[in-house]
């Protein structure tokens, strides 16, 4: 019974391909840019690399916190 109620609620909610993959695509772009920036040089490039790689960590923390609510 419970499975039927959950399945019925999900049937009316369709997501487009872009809606499903938007966040993972943005996180991947930040990660790729961060890795390349960290490889390009020292100083400012290291800072830019660390900050952009931190986006994926923050996104993971946010998703875990939102899931527990």
N, CA, C and O atoms as a CHARMM CRD file, in Angstrom:
* protein
*
  276
    1    1 UNK  N      0.80300  -1.20000   0.00000 PROA 1      0.00000
    2    1 UNK  CA     0.00000   0.00000   0.00000 PROA 1      0.00000
    3    1 UNK  C      0.84600   1.26400   0.00000 PROA 1      0.00000
    4    1 UNK  O      0.59100   2.19300  -0.76600 PROA 1      0.00000
    5    2 UNK  N      1.86500   1.29300   0.87300 PROA 2      0.00000
    6    2 UNK  CA     2.69600   2.49800   0.96900 PROA 2      0.00000
    7    2 UNK  C      3.45100   2.73700  -0.33100 PROA 2      0.00000
    8    2 UNK  O      3.62200   3.88700  -0.73500 PROA 2      0.00000
    9    3 UNK  N      3.90300   1.68900  -0.98700 PROA 3      0.00000
   10    3 UNK  CA     4.61500   1.83100  -2.25400 PROA 3      0.00000
   11    3 UNK  C      3.73900   2.39700  -3.34800 PROA 3      0.00000
   12    3 UNK  O      4.20400   3.14800  -4.20600 PROA 3      0.00000
   13    4 UNK  N      2.45300   2.03100  -3.31400 PROA 4      0.00000
   14    4 UNK  CA     1.52900   2.55300  -4.30800 PROA 4      0.00000
   15    4 UNK  C      1.28400   4.03400  -4.10000 PROA 4      0.00000
   16    4 UNK  O      1.16900   4.78400  -5.06900 PROA 4      0.00000
   17    5 UNK  N      1.20200   4.46500  -2.85800 PROA 5      0.00000
   18    5 UNK  CA     0.96500   5.88600  -2.58400 PROA 5      0.00000
   19    5 UNK  C      2.16400   6.71700  -3.01800 PROA 5      0.00000
   20    5 UNK  O      1.99800   7.79900  -3.58000 PROA 5      0.00000
   21    6 UNK  N      3.36500   6.22300  -2.76300 PROA 6      0.00000
   22    6 UNK  CA     4.55800   6.95700  -3.16400 PROA 6      0.00000
   23    6 UNK  C      4.68100   6.99900  -4.68100 PROA 6      0.00000
   24    6 UNK  O      5.01200   8.04000  -5.24800 PROA 6      0.00000
   25    7 UNK  N      4.42400   5.89800  -5.32800 PROA 7      0.00000
   26    7 UNK  CA     4.51700   5.83300  -6.78300 PROA 7      0.00000
   27    7 UNK  C      3.50700   6.74300  -7.46000 PROA 7      0.00000
   28    7 UNK  O      3.80200   7.34500  -8.49200 PROA 7      0.00000
   29    8 UNK  N      2.33100   6.84500  -6.88800 PROA 8      0.00000
   30    8 UNK  CA     1.31000   7.71300  -7.46300 PROA 8      0.00000
   31    8 UNK  C      1.68300   9.17400  -7.36400 PROA 8      0.00000
   32    8 UNK  O      1.38100   9.95600  -8.26500 PROA 8      0.00000
   33    9 UNK  N      2.33000   9.54800  -6.29200 PROA 9      0.00000
   34    9 UNK  CA     2.73500  10.94100  -6.12200 PROA 9      0.00000
   35    9 UNK  C      3.82500  11.31400  -7.11000 PROA 9      0.00000
   36    9 UNK  O      3.87600  12.46100  -7.55600 PROA 9      0.00000
   37   10 UNK  N      4.69100  10.39100  -7.46300 PROA 10     0.00000
   38   10 UNK  CA     5.79000  10.67800  -8.36400 PROA 10     0.00000
   39   10 UNK  C      5.36500  10.66200  -9.82600 PROA 10     0.00000
   40   10 UNK  O      6.04700  11.24100 -10.67100 PROA 10     0.00000
   41   11 UNK  N      4.26600  10.01700 -10.13200 PROA 11     0.00000
   42   11 UNK  CA     3.83300   9.90600 -11.52400 PROA 11     0.00000
   43   11 UNK  C      3.51700  11.24500 -12.16200 PROA 11     0.00000
   44   11 UNK  O      3.77900  11.43000 -13.35100 PROA 11     0.00000
   45   12 UNK  N      2.96600  12.17600 -11.41400 PROA 12     0.00000
   46   12 UNK  CA     2.56400  13.44900 -11.98500 PROA 12     0.00000
   47   12 UNK  C      3.69100  14.46400 -12.05800 PROA 12     0.00000
   48   12 UNK  O      3.47900  15.57000 -12.55800 PROA 12     0.00000
   49   13 UNK  N      4.86700  14.13300 -11.58400 PROA 13     0.00000
   50   13 UNK  CA     5.97400  15.08400 -11.52700 PROA 13     0.00000
   51   13 UNK  C      7.07500  14.64400 -12.48000 PROA 13     0.00000
   52   13 UNK  O      7.87700  13.77100 -12.14900 PROA 13     0.00000
   53   14 UNK  N      7.11300  15.25000 -13.66400 PROA 14     0.00000
   54   14 UNK  CA     8.12400  14.88600 -14.66100 PROA 14     0.00000
   55   14 UNK  C      9.18200  15.97300 -14.72300 PROA 14     0.00000
   56   14 UNK  O      8.86300  17.16200 -14.76000 PROA 14     0.00000
   57   15 UNK  N     10.43100  15.56400 -14.73600 PROA 15     0.00000
   58   15 UNK  CA    11.53900  16.49300 -14.84300 PROA 15     0.00000
   59   15 UNK  C     12.18400  16.35500 -16.21100 PROA 15     0.00000
   60   15 UNK  O     12.31100  15.25500 -16.74900 PROA 15     0.00000
   61   16 UNK  N     12.58800  17.49000 -16.76100 PROA 16     0.00000
   62   16 UNK  CA    13.29300  17.44600 -18.03300 PROA 16     0.00000
   63   16 UNK  C     14.71400  16.95800 -17.80400 PROA 16     0.00000
   64   16 UNK  O     15.18300  16.90000 -16.66700 PROA 16     0.00000
   65   17 UNK  N     15.38500  16.61400 -18.86700 PROA 17     0.00000
   66   17 UNK  CA    16.76100  16.14400 -18.77900 PROA 17     0.00000
   67   17 UNK  C     17.65900  17.22000 -18.17500 PROA 17     0.00000
   68   17 UNK  O     18.54000  16.91300 -17.37200 PROA 17     0.00000
   69   18 UNK  N     17.44200  18.47400 -18.55400 PROA 18     0.00000
   70   18 UNK  CA    18.24500  19.57600 -18.01800 PROA 18     0.00000
   71   18 UNK  C     17.99200  19.75500 -16.52100 PROA 18     0.00000
   72   18 UNK  O     18.93100  20.03700 -15.77700 PROA 18     0.00000
   73   19 UNK  N     16.76500  19.60100 -16.06700 PROA 19     0.00000
   74   19 UNK  CA    16.46200  19.73900 -14.64600 PROA 19     0.00000
   75   19 UNK  C     17.14200  18.64600 -13.82000 PROA 19     0.00000
   76   19 UNK  O     17.54500  18.88500 -12.68100 PROA 19     0.00000
   77   20 UNK  N     17.26700  17.47200 -14.38400 PROA 20     0.00000
   78   20 UNK  CA    17.89300  16.35800 -13.67000 PROA 20     0.00000
   79   20 UNK  C     19.40800  16.54600 -13.59500 PROA 20     0.00000
   80   20 UNK  O     20.00800  16.30300 -12.54800 PROA 20     0.00000
   81   21 UNK  N     20.02800  16.97400 -14.68700 PROA 21     0.00000
   82   21 UNK  CA    21.48200  17.02300 -14.76500 PROA 21     0.00000
   83   21 UNK  C     22.07900  18.41000 -14.61100 PROA 21     0.00000
   84   21 UNK  O     23.28600  18.57100 -14.79000 PROA 21     0.00000
   85   22 UNK  N     21.28100  19.41500 -14.28600 PROA 22     0.00000
   86   22 UNK  CA    21.78900  20.78900 -14.15500 PROA 22     0.00000
   87   22 UNK  C     22.80900  20.89900 -13.01900 PROA 22     0.00000
   88   22 UNK  O     23.92600  21.36400 -13.24800 PROA 22     0.00000
   89   23 UNK  N     22.45600  20.49000 -11.82100 PROA 23     0.00000
   90   23 UNK  CA    23.36400  20.61200 -10.68000 PROA 23     0.00000
   91   23 UNK  C     24.62900  19.76700 -10.85600 PROA 23     0.00000
   92   23 UNK  O     25.72200  20.28100 -10.61900 PROA 23     0.00000
   93   24 UNK  N     24.53100  18.49500 -11.26000 PROA 24     0.00000
   94   24 UNK  CA    25.76800  17.73500 -11.47200 PROA 24     0.00000
   95   24 UNK  C     26.66600  18.33000 -12.55300 PROA 24     0.00000
   96   24 UNK  O     27.89000  18.25300 -12.44900 PROA 24     0.00000
   97   25 UNK  N     26.07300  18.92300 -13.58800 PROA 25     0.00000
   98   25 UNK  CA    26.86400  19.54200 -14.65200 PROA 25     0.00000
   99   25 UNK  C     27.61000  20.76200 -14.13200 PROA 25     0.00000
  100   25 UNK  O     28.78100  20.95900 -14.45600 PROA 25     0.00000
  101   26 UNK  N     26.94000  21.58100 -13.32800 PROA 26     0.00000
  102   26 UNK  CA    27.58600  22.76900 -12.76300 PROA 26     0.00000
  103   26 UNK  C     28.69900  22.35700 -11.80200 PROA 26     0.00000
  104   26 UNK  O     29.77900  22.94700 -11.81900 PROA 26     0.00000
  105   27 UNK  N     28.44700  21.35800 -10.97100 PROA 27     0.00000
  106   27 UNK  CA    29.46500  20.88900 -10.03400 PROA 27     0.00000
  107   27 UNK  C     30.66600  20.32400 -10.79600 PROA 27     0.00000
  108   27 UNK  O     31.81100  20.58000 -10.42400 PROA 27     0.00000
  109   28 UNK  N     30.41500  19.57000 -11.84300 PROA 28     0.00000
  110   28 UNK  CA    31.50600  19.01900 -12.65600 PROA 28     0.00000
  111   28 UNK  C     32.31100  20.13100 -13.32100 PROA 28     0.00000
  112   28 UNK  O     33.53700  20.04600 -13.39400 PROA 28     0.00000
  113   29 UNK  N     31.63900  21.16700 -13.80400 PROA 29     0.00000
  114   29 UNK  CA    32.34300  22.28900 -14.44400 PROA 29     0.00000
  115   29 UNK  C     33.23500  23.00700 -13.43700 PROA 29     0.00000
  116   29 UNK  O     34.38100  23.33100 -13.74900 PROA 29     0.00000
  117   30 UNK  N     32.72200  23.26100 -12.22900 PROA 30     0.00000
  118   30 UNK  CA    33.53900  23.89600 -11.19100 PROA 30     0.00000
  119   30 UNK  C     34.73300  23.01200 -10.82800 PROA 30     0.00000
  120   30 UNK  O     35.84500  23.51500 -10.66500 PROA 30     0.00000
  121   31 UNK  N     34.51500  21.71600 -10.70000 PROA 31     0.00000
  122   31 UNK  CA    35.59400  20.79400 -10.34100 PROA 31     0.00000
  123   31 UNK  C     36.66900  20.76600 -11.42600 PROA 31     0.00000
  124   31 UNK  O     37.86200  20.82100 -11.12500 PROA 31     0.00000
  125   32 UNK  N     36.25100  20.68100 -12.67200 PROA 32     0.00000
  126   32 UNK  CA    37.20000  20.65600 -13.77700 PROA 32     0.00000
  127   32 UNK  C     37.99800  21.95300 -13.83500 PROA 32     0.00000
  128   32 UNK  O     39.21800  21.92900 -13.99900 PROA 32     0.00000
  129   33 UNK  N     37.31100  23.08100 -13.70200 PROA 33     0.00000
  130   33 UNK  CA    37.99800  24.36900 -13.70800 PROA 33     0.00000
  131   33 UNK  C     38.97300  24.46600 -12.53900 PROA 33     0.00000
  132   33 UNK  O     40.08600  24.96700 -12.70000 PROA 33     0.00000
  133   34 UNK  N     38.56400  23.99200 -11.36900 PROA 34     0.00000
  134   34 UNK  CA    39.42900  24.02300 -10.19500 PROA 34     0.00000
  135   34 UNK  C     40.67300  23.17700 -10.36100 PROA 34     0.00000
  136   34 UNK  O     41.76700  23.59000  -9.97500 PROA 34     0.00000
  137   35 UNK  N     40.51200  21.98900 -10.93700 PROA 35     0.00000
  138   35 UNK  CA    41.66500  21.12100 -11.15900 PROA 35     0.00000
  139   35 UNK  C     42.63600  21.73700 -12.16100 PROA 35     0.00000
  140   35 UNK  O     43.84900  21.70200 -11.95800 PROA 35     0.00000
  141   36 UNK  N     42.10600  22.29700 -13.23100 PROA 36     0.00000
  142   36 UNK  CA    42.96000  22.93700 -14.23600 PROA 36     0.00000
  143   36 UNK  C     43.64400  24.16600 -13.65300 PROA 36     0.00000
  144   36 UNK  O     44.83100  24.38500 -13.89700 PROA 36     0.00000
  145   37 UNK  N     42.91300  24.96700 -12.88900 PROA 37     0.00000
  146   37 UNK  CA    43.50000  26.16700 -12.28500 PROA 37     0.00000
  147   37 UNK  C     44.62400  25.79900 -11.32500 PROA 37     0.00000
  148   37 UNK  O     45.65200  26.47600 -11.28800 PROA 37     0.00000
  149   38 UNK  N     44.44100  24.73800 -10.55300 PROA 38     0.00000
  150   38 UNK  CA    45.47300  24.32100  -9.60300 PROA 38     0.00000
  151   38 UNK  C     46.72300  23.81800 -10.32500 PROA 38     0.00000
  152   38 UNK  O     47.82900  23.92400  -9.79400 PROA 38     0.00000
  153   39 UNK  N     46.55700  23.28100 -11.51100 PROA 39     0.00000
  154   39 UNK  CA    47.70600  22.79700 -12.28000 PROA 39     0.00000
  155   39 UNK  C     48.42800  23.91000 -13.03800 PROA 39     0.00000
  156   39 UNK  O     49.59100  23.74400 -13.40500 PROA 39     0.00000
  157   40 UNK  N     47.76800  25.02600 -13.27800 PROA 40     0.00000
  158   40 UNK  CA    48.35400  26.08600 -14.09200 PROA 40     0.00000
  159   40 UNK  C     49.50300  26.81500 -13.41700 PROA 40     0.00000
  160   40 UNK  O     50.46300  27.20000 -14.08500 PROA 40     0.00000
  161   41 UNK  N     49.42700  27.00800 -12.12800 PROA 41     0.00000
  162   41 UNK  CA    50.50900  27.75300 -11.49600 PROA 41     0.00000
  163   41 UNK  C     50.33800  27.82200  -9.99700 PROA 41     0.00000
  164   41 UNK  O     49.52900  27.11100  -9.40100 PROA 41     0.00000
  165   42 UNK  N     51.13000  28.70500  -9.40500 PROA 42     0.00000
  166   42 UNK  CA    51.11200  28.87700  -7.95600 PROA 42     0.00000
  167   42 UNK  C     50.44300  30.19400  -7.58400 PROA 42     0.00000
  168   42 UNK  O     50.07700  30.99900  -8.44000 PROA 42     0.00000
  169   43 UNK  N     50.29700  30.38200  -6.28200 PROA 43     0.00000
  170   43 UNK  CA    49.75500  31.64700  -5.78600 PROA 43     0.00000
  171   43 UNK  C     48.26400  31.76000  -6.00300 PROA 43     0.00000
  172   43 UNK  O     47.47700  30.99600  -5.44500 PROA 43     0.00000
  173   44 UNK  N     47.88900  32.72400  -6.82200 PROA 44     0.00000
  174   44 UNK  CA    46.47300  32.98800  -7.08800 PROA 44     0.00000
  175   44 UNK  C     45.78600  31.78400  -7.71900 PROA 44     0.00000
  176   44 UNK  O     44.63100  31.49400  -7.40600 PROA 44     0.00000
  177   45 UNK  N     46.48600  31.08100  -8.60400 PROA 45     0.00000
  178   45 UNK  CA    45.88600  29.90800  -9.24900 PROA 45     0.00000
  179   45 UNK  C     45.55500  28.82200  -8.22400 PROA 45     0.00000
  180   45 UNK  O     44.53100  28.14900  -8.34200 PROA 45     0.00000
  181   46 UNK  N     46.40500  28.65300  -7.23700 PROA 46     0.00000
  182   46 UNK  CA    46.11500  27.67500  -6.18400 PROA 46     0.00000
  183   46 UNK  C     44.87900  28.06200  -5.38600 PROA 46     0.00000
  184   46 UNK  O     44.06100  27.21000  -5.03900 PROA 46     0.00000
  185   47 UNK  N     44.75100  29.34300  -5.10000 PROA 47     0.00000
  186   47 UNK  CA    43.57400  29.82900  -4.37600 PROA 47     0.00000
  187   47 UNK  C     42.30500  29.61600  -5.18900 PROA 47     0.00000
  188   47 UNK  O     41.30100  29.13000  -4.66900 PROA 47     0.00000
  189   48 UNK  N     42.35400  29.97900  -6.45900 PROA 48     0.00000
  190   48 UNK  CA    41.18800  29.78500  -7.33700 PROA 48     0.00000
  191   48 UNK  C     40.84200  28.30200  -7.43100 PROA 48     0.00000
  192   48 UNK  O     39.66800  27.93500  -7.38800 PROA 48     0.00000
  193   49 UNK  N     41.85000  27.45500  -7.55700 PROA 49     0.00000
  194   49 UNK  CA    41.61200  26.01000  -7.62400 PROA 49     0.00000
  195   49 UNK  C     40.96800  25.47500  -6.36100 PROA 49     0.00000
  196   49 UNK  O     40.02700  24.68400  -6.42200 PROA 49     0.00000
  197   50 UNK  N     41.47900  25.90800  -5.21100 PROA 50     0.00000
  198   50 UNK  CA    40.92300  25.43800  -3.94100 PROA 50     0.00000
  199   50 UNK  C     39.47800  25.89400  -3.75200 PROA 50     0.00000
  200   50 UNK  O     38.63100  25.12800  -3.29300 PROA 50     0.00000
  201   51 UNK  N     39.20900  27.14100  -4.10800 PROA 51     0.00000
  202   51 UNK  CA    37.84100  27.66100  -3.94500 PROA 51     0.00000
  203   51 UNK  C     36.84900  26.95900  -4.86000 PROA 51     0.00000
  204   51 UNK  O     35.75100  26.60400  -4.43100 PROA 51     0.00000
  205   52 UNK  N     37.22600  26.75700  -6.11000 PROA 52     0.00000
  206   52 UNK  CA    36.29600  26.10300  -7.03000 PROA 52     0.00000
  207   52 UNK  C     36.13300  24.61700  -6.71100 PROA 52     0.00000
  208   52 UNK  O     35.05200  24.06300  -6.90800 PROA 52     0.00000
  209   53 UNK  N     37.18500  23.96500  -6.22300 PROA 53     0.00000
  210   53 UNK  CA    37.02900  22.57200  -5.80500 PROA 53     0.00000
  211   53 UNK  C     36.18300  22.47000  -4.53700 PROA 53     0.00000
  212   53 UNK  O     35.53600  21.45000  -4.30200 PROA 53     0.00000
  213   54 UNK  N     36.18700  23.51400  -3.72700 PROA 54     0.00000
  214   54 UNK  CA    35.36100  23.53700  -2.52800 PROA 54     0.00000
  215   54 UNK  C     33.87300  23.58200  -2.82100 PROA 54     0.00000
  216   54 UNK  O     33.06100  23.24500  -1.95900 PROA 54     0.00000
  217   55 UNK  N     33.50400  23.99500  -4.03100 PROA 55     0.00000
  218   55 UNK  CA    32.08700  24.04400  -4.40400 PROA 55     0.00000
  219   55 UNK  C     31.46400  22.65200  -4.32400 PROA 55     0.00000
  220   55 UNK  O     30.33500  22.50800  -3.85300 PROA 55     0.00000
  221   56 UNK  N     32.18100  21.63600  -4.77300 PROA 56     0.00000
  222   56 UNK  CA    31.61900  20.27800  -4.72300 PROA 56     0.00000
  223   56 UNK  C     31.45800  19.80200  -3.28500 PROA 56     0.00000
  224   56 UNK  O     30.50100  19.09500  -2.96700 PROA 56     0.00000
  225   57 UNK  N     32.38800  20.18500  -2.41600 PROA 57     0.00000
  226   57 UNK  CA    32.27300  19.81400  -0.99800 PROA 57     0.00000
  227   57 UNK  C     31.05500  20.50300  -0.37500 PROA 57     0.00000
  228   57 UNK  O     30.27200  19.87200   0.33600 PROA 57     0.00000
  229   58 UNK  N     30.90300  21.79100  -0.64600 PROA 58     0.00000
  230   58 UNK  CA    29.74900  22.52700  -0.11300 PROA 58     0.00000
  231   58 UNK  C     28.43400  21.98900  -0.66400 PROA 58     0.00000
  232   58 UNK  O     27.44500  21.91500   0.06400 PROA 58     0.00000
  233   59 UNK  N     28.41000  21.61600  -1.92800 PROA 59     0.00000
  234   59 UNK  CA    27.19000  21.06100  -2.52800 PROA 59     0.00000
  235   59 UNK  C     26.82200  19.73300  -1.87000 PROA 59     0.00000
  236   59 UNK  O     25.64300  19.45600  -1.64800 PROA 59     0.00000
  237   60 UNK  N     27.81800  18.91800  -1.55900 PROA 60     0.00000
  238   60 UNK  CA    27.56800  17.64000  -0.88900 PROA 60     0.00000
  239   60 UNK  C     27.01900  17.86100   0.51500 PROA 60     0.00000
  240   60 UNK  O     26.05500  17.20900   0.91800 PROA 60     0.00000
  241   61 UNK  N     27.62900  18.77400   1.25700 PROA 61     0.00000
  242   61 UNK  CA    27.15100  19.08000   2.61600 PROA 61     0.00000
  243   61 UNK  C     25.72700  19.60500   2.56800 PROA 61     0.00000
  244   61 UNK  O     24.88400  19.19500   3.36600 PROA 61     0.00000
  245   62 UNK  N     25.45600  20.51100   1.63500 PROA 62     0.00000
  246   62 UNK  CA    24.10100  21.07200   1.50100 PROA 62     0.00000
  247   62 UNK  C     23.08700  19.97300   1.16200 PROA 62     0.00000
  248   62 UNK  O     21.99700  19.94200   1.73300 PROA 62     0.00000
  249   63 UNK  N     23.43900  19.07400   0.23800 PROA 63     0.00000
  250   63 UNK  CA    22.51300  18.01000  -0.14900 PROA 63     0.00000
  251   63 UNK  C     22.23600  17.05600   0.99400 PROA 63     0.00000
  252   63 UNK  O     21.09900  16.62200   1.17800 PROA 63     0.00000
  253   64 UNK  N     23.26100  16.72300   1.76600 PROA 64     0.00000
  254   64 UNK  CA    23.05100  15.83200   2.91600 PROA 64     0.00000
  255   64 UNK  C     22.19300  16.50200   3.97800 PROA 64     0.00000
  256   64 UNK  O     21.33800  15.85300   4.58100 PROA 64     0.00000
  257   65 UNK  N     22.41000  17.79400   4.21600 PROA 65     0.00000
  258   65 UNK  CA    21.60400  18.51600   5.19400 PROA 65     0.00000
  259   65 UNK  C     20.14400  18.62700   4.72800 PROA 65     0.00000
  260   65 UNK  O     19.22100  18.47900   5.52800 PROA 65     0.00000
  261   66 UNK  N     19.94600  18.88500   3.44000 PROA 66     0.00000
  262   66 UNK  CA    18.58500  19.01300   2.91600 PROA 66     0.00000
  263   66 UNK  C     17.85800  17.67000   2.93400 PROA 66     0.00000
  264   66 UNK  O     16.64000  17.62400   3.11100 PROA 66     0.00000
  265   67 UNK  N     18.59200  16.59300   2.75300 PROA 67     0.00000
  266   67 UNK  CA    17.98000  15.26100   2.74600 PROA 67     0.00000
  267   67 UNK  C     17.48400  14.86600   4.12500 PROA 67     0.00000
  268   67 UNK  O     16.49900  14.13500   4.23900 PROA 67     0.00000
  269   68 UNK  N     18.14600  15.33200   5.17400 PROA 68     0.00000
  270   68 UNK  CA    17.75600  14.97100   6.55100 PROA 68     0.00000
  271   68 UNK  C     16.55900  15.75600   7.06100 PROA 68     0.00000
  272   68 UNK  O     15.97700  15.39800   8.08500 PROA 68     0.00000
  273   69 UNK  N     16.18400  16.81800   6.36500 PROA 69     0.00000
  274   69 UNK  CA    15.02300  17.60900   6.80900 PROA 69     0.00000
  275   69 UNK  C     13.73100  16.93000   6.52900 PROA 69     0.00000
  276   69 UNK  O     12.67000  17.46900   6.84400 PROA 69     0.00000
